[in-house]
Amino acid sequence: MRRYGQVLGIKPEHLAEYTRLHAAVWPAVLEMIAACHMHNYSIFVHADTLFAYFEYDGDDFEADYARMAADPQTQAW
């Protein structure tokens, strides 16, 4: 298993909308994340900074990430 973390900035005027959208992630998106071997996905917010964390237990991260990025439901969400 590999662990990944990502730090992103968010403009303060977009934080409420970001929080609202991420409070109700579409089930199809959650299923795709799991199908791509990503687990324990969490996003933490501190002021205008986001910290994302997940664990990956697959064999080809680049292929799984590309699969998720190409998924129409994930793109629409």
C-alpha angles and dihedrals in degrees: 000000000000126000123218131194131185131188119206135173122229127195110246092234090060098047097090092052092045091051092048093051094046092050089069109034111180113258091233090058092050089049091052092050090053093044088055090057096253117137139171090028109181134168121200125196125211115172104302096343128094123200116195123193133181141158121232123203101171131105102236114039095176092054093045092047090049090049091053093045091051094049110113094215092051091048092049092050 
